[in-house]
Structures are given as C-alpha cells and as structure tokens.
Amino acid sequence: MADAHDVRGLALALPGVEEIDCDGFDFRVGGKGFVWSYPERRPGKPRVIRTDIAVLYVGDEAEKQALLLGEPGLFFTVPGYDGWPLVMLRLAEVDVGRLAELVTDAWRMRAPAELSCEFGGVVGCPGLPSTALASAKRQRSVRKNARTSPTRRSGCSMAAK
C-alpha cells in the first residue's frame, strides 16, 4: 500500500525533478509533468485534489490501454483524459516496489535524453547494444510528439504556472 509520501520520495530521488507547489503533488522533469495528484472534477462542484490517486504519464495509447485492461483494480481513466497518454493509479492498491517502477518509467519517458542516460539503463545511450536503437528512437518520438495535459496544473499555485 503506497501513499502520496511514497510518490514524493520516489519522484524526488530521480535526477532533475522539480516539485511544483500545489494543493497535492506535481512533479516535472525538463519542464514536463510525469506524475501528479488527480484533480477530480464533478459537474457543479468545486474541483477536489485527490492525493490518494496519482496521474501517471504512460507514453502512448497502447500502453494506456494495456494498463487499464490488464490491471483494472489499479488503473482507471475518466472521459476528460481521453486522447491523453495518462492513467490514474489508485495508490492504496499498489505496493511501493511497483510504484517505484511506474514513477521511474514515467520519468524516463519525459526526461531529457542526457538525464535518462546519466540515470542509466536507458536504451539508445552510448555503450548500449545497437539492437536497442529502434526502441530508443520510438521513446524519443513519443516524447517529442506527446502533448502536455492542461489538467496537470490543476490545484497548483499561480506562481507555478
């Protein structure tokens, strides 16, 4: 069982991470969000920042669907996130080891190549086998073409925007 403190500790342990001052948690690398607290919206009611639910960047629609279909007890989405490479994660349902994997994967997809290579174990970095090159190009393409969700900033202070 994980919580917002686990997310914070894991995210801040990664190189180049910036924490945005907001009502919940919001972490970015290279100016791009990779994990933040879920800004729940209900028609006719004020937005509620849910620190028990993390929004994770997953790279593409295929990965999003794989997570949603493969582990519906952990992951979900809402109509406002249709078309975005993002999933919501129920923190109370995930162990810290799996959370670390998910946060690190999200960070790797959003981090600048230099940071990813410094962190190690990233395909396409000098010294890794050439068979990893195609995968590295796909990762860079996803990062290059990914859109940034306007809902990511919800709950953050005006100074953070």
Secondary structure, DSSP 8 states (H G I E B T S, - for coil): ---HHHHHHHHHTSTTEEE--BSS-EEEETTEEEEEEEEE--TTS--EEEEEEEEEE-SSHHHHHHHHHH-TTTEE--GGGTTSSEEEEEGGGS-HHHHHHHHHHHHHHHS-HHHHHHHS--TTSTTS-GGGHHHHHHHHHHHHH----GGGGTTB-GGG-
